[in-house]
Structure formats: C-alpha cells, structure tokens
Amino acid sequence: MSNYTRMELMICLAAHWLEDGAMVVVGTGAPCAAAMLAQKTTAPNLTLLFEAGGVGPLLPRMPISVGDSRTFYRGLMATSMADIMETCQRGMVDYTFLGGAQIDQFGNLNSTQIGNDYQHPKVRLPGSGGANDLGSLCWKILVLTPHDRRRFVERCDFVTTPGYLTGPGAREAAGLPPGTGPYKVITDLAVLGFDDATKRMQVESLHPGTTLEEVRDRTGFELLVRTPLEATPAPEPATLEILRNEVDPLRYIIGRG
C-alpha cells in the first residue's frame, strides 16, 4: 500500500518538470502547490507569475486566489494582468498550467460549455479568463486533471484554449508561435505526452497500480503508447514531507489521505 495519495503524486510529478531558472504562470490549487514545491526543492530560482500581476513571489502560504496578497509576497514586481500577458506575448514564459472540463487527443481544452450549441449549451462553464492567451503564447502547457471519459473526449464541444488543434502544423497555420503547445498531461492514472509526428496524445508512464487497459477504458479516444512505456516513480519521502509540512500544511489541496 502506498504512503501517498494520487493528488500528492500528481503534484510531485508536475514539480519535477519545472526546471531551475524557468518562468511559469500558475493559478491556485494543485498548480500552485506544484510550483511552490519545485521552488522549495529542485528549482529555487523558478519564477512564478500570477494572472493578477504577482511576479516572482516567495509564497509564505498557499494563496486562495490569483489575486491573494500572498502572490506578491517578497516578489520581484507587483504589476497587472496586461503586463503578465505581454510577458507571455514576448515569448518569455516557459510554462503555464491550464485545465478544463474537456481535453481531446490534440490537447485542445474546453472551459466554455458542454454541448455544441453556443447559445443553448447543456452547461455553461466559466469561460477562458486568461487561458486562451496563456495556452497560445507560453512555450509549454502543463495540465493536471482527473482521468475519466467525460474529460478525455474525441472532440471538445468548444475549443477555449488551443492545443495542437487538428494536428501537425495547425497551430502555426492559425498564427500561433512555432514550437509552443501542450507538453504533459498529468492525471491520477498516468503521465501523457504528445507524439512529435502526429501531435496526438500518448501514454508515457503508468502510475503504480494502474494498467494500460484502465487508462484506455477511461479515455474517450484512441491513445498512442510510447515505447518503452515507463512506470511512474514514487515521490521521494523528503519531497512528500516538504509538500505536506511547508507547501500545504492545512491540506487544502492534498487532502488528509
């Protein structure tokens, strides 16, 4: 039996991909926990940016929103949403964390509506916020999400944030910067990436106790599988201690097991 939760594993994995010296736009919740964890472990020079204008803070506690005063604590700059987006537009931001109600095989995200009729959707969702800008202009998109068929769909009902759109060359044809796009999708079952040639989503590693059949059963489209398919490593005990005692001691994100 593991001594960590699936959420703790997801956060530790996300932190692993944030290298020292990189710049990342984060929201609240699990992405913020991942960025804080990276900053306290392997990436002390990671620069965090928040949509409301906080740049480079050293977060003392988990913020409750992107406008929380803690997102400016000991920061490099207190600026505006417009400046954050302009920084992305200049190609200066390495990573952004995004999510949505739906994601398809090319990494397109939907946070606008369920149902294809825009005027009369089945469910009206919060919308884009800054997600489209961030997904269009940051170099790499990271997604943290539960893994189920309602989310992993053949085709998004609405494309709020572009992934690779319809496949190779589609982002560039739409006028988006070459070399940008979805990078990793980290779920409670597996780590997913994107095939270089087809831009389709592929399974890269399976979490402990998960089978490939289970991942396929909970995905609404055909997944590619990278060879060799790896096993997701368990979090280091020291990393878990920092996550639990310094990043999220009140268990807002990781829960109480």
C-alpha positions, -999 to 999 in steps of 0.1 A, spaced: 0 0 0 14 34 -10 21 61 16 10 89 -6 -22 99 -24 -28 102 -61 -30 140 -58 3 141 -40 19 121 -68 4 144 -94 18 175 -77 53 159 -72 53 149 -109 44 184 -120 71 200 -98 96 177 -114 92 193 -149 97 228 -137 134 233 -140 155 258 -122 155 293 -138 123 288 -157 93 310 -157 58 296 -150 23 311 -149 3 294 -122 -32 295 -108 -44 284 -74 -48 248 -63 -26 220 -75 -6 240 -100 4 265 -73 13 236 -50 35 221 -77 52 254 -83 58 260 -46 72 225 -42 96 230 -71 107 263 -57 114 246 -23 132 216 -38 149 214 -72 141 248 -87 149 276 -61 152 301 -90 119 293 -105 99 325 -112 62 323 -105 38 346 -123 2 351 -113 -25 364 -137 -34 392 -113 1 407 -115 23 390 -89 58 383 -103 85 362 -86 70 359 -51 83 336 -24 50 323 -12 47 320 26 14 301 24 -9 286 -2 -28 316 -18 -66 312 -21 -68 330 -55 -45 346 -81 -52 380 -65 -44 369 -30 -19 393 -14 4 364 -8 10 361 -45 30 394 -42 50 384 -10 87 393 -14 81 394 -52 101 409 -79 72 431 -91 36 439 -85 21 446 -119 -11 439 -139 -28 412 -159 -19 431 -190 18 430 -182 16 393 -174 0 386 -208 26 409 -226 54 389 -209 39 358 -225 35 375 -258 72 383 -258 80 346 -255 95 349 -221 73 324 -202 83 287 -203 53 270 -188 17 275 -180 -7 253 -161 -41 250 -176 -72 228 -172 -108 224 -184 -139 203 -184 -127 186 -216 -95 178 -233 -91 160 -267 -64 139 -284 -46 170 -296 -46 187 -262 -73 213 -270 -91 224 -239 -127 234 -232 -137 255 -203 -166 273 -220 -196 250 -224 -209 214 -226 -230 209 -257 -223 222 -292 -250 249 -294 -232 280 -280 -265 299 -275 -282 270 -257 -255 248 -241 -262 219 -217 -239 235 -192 -223 270 -193 -188 269 -179 -167 298 -165 -150 305 -199 -115 314 -209 -103 340 -184 -66 342 -195 -64 306 -206 -65 312 -243 -38 338 -241 -16 316 -219 -21 285 -240 -14 304 -272 17 322 -261 36 302 -234 60 276 -247 47 246 -229 13 237 -215 10 215 -184 -24 200 -174 -33 184 -141 -66 166 -143 -86 136 -131 -88 109 -158 -122 99 -170 -142 97 -202 -162 129 -196 -130 149 -197 -110 129 -223 -132 133 -253 -129 126 -290 -137 162 -298 -142 192 -275 -176 208 -276 -159 241 -277 -122 249 -281 -114 275 -254 -77 270 -255 -58 257 -285 -37 226 -281 -24 212 -314 -58 220 -329 -63 194 -357 -27 181 -358 7 189 -372 11 224 -385 -23 236 -373 -11 259 -346 13 276 -369 -13 279 -396 -36 296 -371 -8 322 -364 4 308 -331 42 308 -323 61 278 -337 73 254 -310 46 262 -285 18 238 -274 8 211 -249 37 193 -231 24 170 -204 -10 159 -191 -7 145 -156 -37 125 -143 -45 103 -114 -37 73 -136 -8 82 -159 16 107 -174 6 116 -210 26 135 -236 23 141 -273 38 123 -303 62 145 -322 50 134 -356 12 133 -352 7 156 -322 -17 130 -308 -18 123 -271 3 93 -259 8 74 -227 43 78 -214 42 63 -179 17 44 -157 12 52 -121 17 24 -96 -13 1 -95 -26 13 -129 -29 -8 -160 -29 4 -196 -63 -11 -201 -77 10 -173 -63 42 -189 -78 32 -222 -111 24 -207 -113 59 -191 -103 77 -223 -129 87 -250 -104 84 -279 -76 61 -290 -44 68 -271 -9 62 -286 16 45 -263 52 55 -262 78 27 -264 91 19 -239 62 25 -217 76 35 -183 64 32 -147 59 64 -129 83 67 -100 70 72 -65 76 106 -48 107 108 -26 99 108 11 117 141 16 97 157 -12 65 145 4 75 159 37 80 194 22 47 192 3 28 182 35 45 204 60 56 235 41 35 238 9 1 226 21 1 220 58 -36 227 61 -43 201 34 -63 224 12 -51 206 -19 -37 173 -10 -64 163 15 -59 142 45 -54 108 28 
